[in-house]
């Protein structure tokens, strides 16, 4: 038997799409056997993400593009600075 961990981030919970996400798995014939909702601590979040400089830069670049796509001003033009704010 295989196991998979599915994580729905806070924005997905806020948009009330958790049921739709789970339904996609069920529609493919997968069986939900357990579910746990947690509010991650900073320690849990840091342990989950790879924190190398390339990852931080990529996250920062994507975040800057997302700000600009929404017509908002990013907190900085430096992707490293923005990426570190995600942590």
Secondary structure, DSSP 4 states (H G I P E B T S, - for coil): ---------HHHHHTT-HHHHHHHHHHTT------------HHHHHHHS---HHHHHHHHHHHHHHHHHTT---S-S-HHHHHHHH-
